[in-house]
Amino acid sequence: MSVSTRKKSSGRPTRAEKAQATRRALIEAAAHVVGEHGYAEASIARITQRANVALGTFYNYFETRQALFDILLPELGQDLIEFVGTRVAGSGTTLEMEERGFRAFFEYLAENPGFYRILNEAETMAPAAHRQHFEELTRRYVAALRRGLARGELGPFEESELETVVYLLMAARSYLTLRFGLDRGKLPDRVVGTYMKFVRGAFAGEPDSLPG
């Protein structure tokens, strides 16, 4: 599983760059180990072995195993956000952005199958990380929909409803992952079509007549 990397400097790496590379290696190793074995079985020994560093080196970067777990999902979540961001860049409408982002989410899962386990188990094994991940994801998603709202593309919705809309869309991804997204294959076009039919109808629908 990949973790976003910083631009490498030219020449011989500095001590700070070496330290950053080691920290990144530990996070990437933890992603692989947790994705394969789960948080409970992700021992420091397994992580350092995967990272190809000495066991004692771990404590130069993290006080405890839990300290690593508490930053793991936010780090990987940033990687997901950047991955999806490259896929939706240049979208002309909110609907186009949503379809590209929907496809990109499942593409990311196909390339990083351990992410789904890391995400789901974090709710109980690293709740602070789980909360931070969803707060950041929601913030960015709401900002994107807000731009669509300003263009008049989210007909029946108001700005105060966007966070709820985001969680509805993310919930759909979660459950569709259970059915279609864990076989490393391409998401069937019929699933994308059904999802977009649902989203298109919601964004074009009429406001209900019930009191808010």
N, C-alpha and C positions, 0 to 999 in steps of 0.2 A: 504494500500500500504506500502510495506516495505522500510526501509531506512537502508543502511549498518550500522552495529554497530561495535564498537570497542570491543576488548577483555576485559571482566570484570575482575577487580582485586579481589583478595580474601579479606575477612574481611569486615569491615564496610566501606561503600562508603565515600570518601573524599568529601569536599565541591566542588572541581573541578569536580568530577565525578557526583555529584548531578546536578550541573549546566549543564554539558554536556547532562545528561539524560533529563533534562527539555527542553533544546534546541532541542534535537532530537524529543521529544514528540510534540513540536510545529510544527516542520517540517512534521512529520507524520500526524498530525492533519490537517495541511494545504493541504497536498496531498489528503487526503480523502475529505475535503470540496471543494477544487477546482475541483477535479475529479468529484464530484457529482453536484456541483452548478455552476462551472465556476469561473474565477477570479473576475468578477464584483460583484458577490454575496457572495464572500468569505470574510465576515467581520471579524474583529479581535474578536468580541464577539463569533461568530460561531467557530472560530479556537480555542480560549482558552477554550470554553465549551467542545469541542471535546477532547482537550488535558487534560482536568480536572485540569486546573490551573486558578488562579485568573486573571481577565482582566488586572490588572496593572502589573502582572508578565511579560506579553508580552514585555513591554518596557525595561525590564532588558536585553533583548536579541536582539531586533530589534527596531530601531528608528521609523520605519513606517511599514505599511502593505506592501508597495512596496519593502522595504528592504528585507522582507521575500520572496516575490515573486521573487526577483532578484537572490536568491540562491536556490530556490526550484527545478527548473528543473536540474541545474547542480548536486545537491545532488541526485536526483532521477536517473539522467542519469548515475551517477557512479554506482548506484545499478543495473541498466540495463546492464552496461558494465561488471560488475562482474558476473552477472547471465549468460550472454552469454559466458563469458570467461570460466566458469566452464564447459559449454556444449561443447565447441570447443577444450578444452584441450586434447592433445594427437592425434589430427588429423594428418593423414599421408600425406595428400596432400591439396592443396588449394581448390580443388573441395569438398573434404570431409569437410574441415573447413567451406566452404561457405554453404553447405547444413545443417550442424549442426547449424551454426549461424542463418540461415534463419528460421529453425524450432524453435530455442530458442527464437527469437524475438517474434514470435506469441504466444509461450508458456508464455512468460513474460506478454504479453498483456492480455492473458486469466486469468492470476493470478492477474493482476493489471489493471483492465479495465479503471480506471480513468486516467492512464498515457497518453493515446492518446489525451484526452481533454487538459490535462496540457501542453503537447507538442505543440499542434496546436494553442491553445490560447496564448501561450507564445510569439508567433511571434509578436503580437500587444500589449499584456499586460505586457510582460517582455522581450523586445527585446534583452537586454544585456545578459540575461540568455539563451535565445534561441541561440544566436550567440555562447556563450561559450560552450553550450552543443554540438553543431555541430562541433565546432573546435576540441574539445576533442575526440569526436566520430570519426571524420575524421582522426585525427592524428593516433589513434590506428589502424584504419582499413587500412590506407595506409601502416603502418609499417608491418601489417600482409601480405598484398599483396606484399610488397617489398621482403619479405622472399620467397614467391612463385615465384616471378620474378627471383630471384637469382637461384632458382632450375630449371628454364626453364619451368615453368608451366603456364605462361601467354604469350604464343607464340607471338601474334602480337603486344603486347603493350610494351611501353617504360616507364621508371620510371617517366618521366615528365607527363605521361598520367594517372597515378594512382589516383590522386585526382578526375579527371573527372569520372573514372571508379567507384570509391566509391560513388559519388553522383548519378550516374545512378542506382547502385544497391540499394541505400537507397531510391531513388524515387520509384523503383518497390515495395519495402516493403510498402511504404506509400499508394500507390494506391491499392495494394492488400489488405491492411488493410481495406480500405473503402468497399471492396466487400466481404472479407472472414474473417476478423480478429476481428470482434467486437461482435460475438455471444457467446463468452466464450467457444466455442467448438474447437475440434482439427482441425487444418488446413487440408483440404482434401489432400490426397496423390497425387491426380491428379494435384493439384495446385503446389505442391512441384516438381513433376516430370516435369511439363511444365517450371517452373522457372529454374530448373537445366539443362534442355535441352537447354534453351536460354543461360545460363551462360557457359555451356560446349562448345557450338558452338562458343561463343564469344572468349573464352580463347584458343580455338584450331584453330581459323580462320586464314586466311592469311592476312598480311598487305595490306592495299589498295594501289593503285598506284597513288593516288592524292597527290599533294604536301602538306607538313605539314603546 
